[in-house]
Amino acid sequence: MGYGAIAVTDRNTFAGIVRAHAAAKKAGIRLIVGVRLDLLDGPSLLAYPTDKAAYSGLSNLLTLGNVGGEGGVPFI
């Protein structure tokens, strides 16, 4: 379709990024990594980390949120 880049977001995880990276590389387009944060008590948000530190911080936040509290119920 002639795209130079494509953004991909998973819901509350980075789980599909490896497959997306492989597909983007094969197609010769730039991948923009993001996450759709579906919050328990608020609106959904799209988060696109802009550097390694932001990616690391968002990854840590997702881990904390998905581990959850009592009974393993996610916080996000």
Residue pairs with C-beta under 8 A, 6 or more apart in sequence:
3 29
4 29
4 30
5 29
5 30
5 31
5 32
6 24
6 29
6 30
6 31
6 32
7 31
7 32
7 33
7 34
7 48
8 16
8 17
8 20
8 24
8 31
8 32
8 33
8 34
9 34
9 35
9 36
9 46
10 16
10 17
10 35
10 36
11 35
11 36
11 38
12 35
12 36
12 37
12 38
12 62
12 65
12 66
12 74
12 76
13 35
13 62
13 66
14 33
14 35
14 59
14 62
17 31
17 33
20 31
20 33
21 31
24 30
24 31
25 31
32 48
33 48
33 49
33 55
34 46
34 47
34 48
34 49
35 46
35 47
35 58
35 62
36 44
36 45
36 46
36 47
37 44
37 45
37 46
37 47
37 76
38 44
38 76
39 45
39 76
40 74
40 75
40 76
47 58
49 55
49 57
49 58
62 76
64 75
65 74
65 75
65 76
66 74
66 75
66 76
67 74
68 74
68 75
69 75
